[in-house]
Amino acid sequence: MTFAIPPPSAEAQLTFLSKLQRLFAEGDFTATYKYALLISLADLAVELGADDGSDLLLSTRQIGDRFIQLYWRQAVPYGAGHSGASPGILVQNNGTQAAVVSAVAAFRVRIQVSSPQVARALPEFQALLATVAQTVSAQPLTYMQNFGGATDEFLFDRPGAGQVRLKPGVAYCLRRFQPLVQQLARSHWVGHLKGNRRNHVILGAADDLEEFLFATPRQSLAILVDGLKRLEGAKCFYCEHGLNTVDVDHFIPFAQYPRDLAHNFVLAHPGCNRSKSDSLAAKPHLERWLERTRRLADDIAEIGASAGMVVAAAVSQQIARWGYASAIHSGGRAWLAAGRYDLVDGSYQDCFSNSGV
Ligand SMILES: [Zn+2]
């Protein structure tokens, strides 16, 4: 492989990781915005970045849109039905409620729509997006790179109004270490909410905070399962035998890319799902998934939209391409069937080029 701009050296990648560690250790996290910003930048790098060392130009509106998605389900009361808890919207700031949460909550009360995907088509959404983008610009983008008593612009600079440029090598590192960045940001986010005294009465003894913050609601998954059954029949995507009890499986494992995208879901036997676990799927499955995603792109998008999920087939394909490229890099193994695995080698790339991804 030749690169127009070479990827960062191993040394530079280690420097990136240690700066990220310092940012978490020494940064000032008065609100949860910086966690949301890291997650947003890592997701955008996976979806829009390249596997070389080039910089990546983003807009504050693109990042603002990610913030709305992240805070959408957090802008409703948590704690309903938990013993010892009194329901309320979690406080995401050490002072008054975080402005993004208030803006999203007010929008959801005023405009009763089920998901940010549906909301995006409405004219009112533009005003919300402008407000959120402004807050993102004035707060986390301004303060993120201040830590340890100094400013270290190792992640991005801001070349013009409304622009954010990931520096050369940063998109590469965010793509390569995406699961690690996500895990760090999420666990610190959960810790921040638990550490805020004003959330204690809302949290009570509940222990599903991470699920509430980041997982797709069960009723959305139920809508998706019904739709996929009608579309593809009640059979397991992996072994292709009929199903009675259905699991919905993340084709690219949730552990690797923890965001719910409609085209990334397939139906599977609970046994096949458990056996595959957090592995990538082997080549025959990948080829079938690419073919199916292309052929049924619009139908799956329609089902996903009714379940309130992100529905761009191209995004799912890019994430799959990235997931397998990471595995090629690191000598990963892919699951074929119970107890059978295959080394992910360069030939997996051909599946993508053959299907035009
Ligand atoms: Zn099966």
Boltz pocket constraint, residues with backbone or C-beta under 6 A from the ligand:
constraints:
  - pocket:
      binder: B
      contacts: [[A, 236], [A, 237], [A, 238], [A, 239], [A, 240], [A, 241], [A, 268], [A, 269], [A, 272]]
      max_distance: 6.0
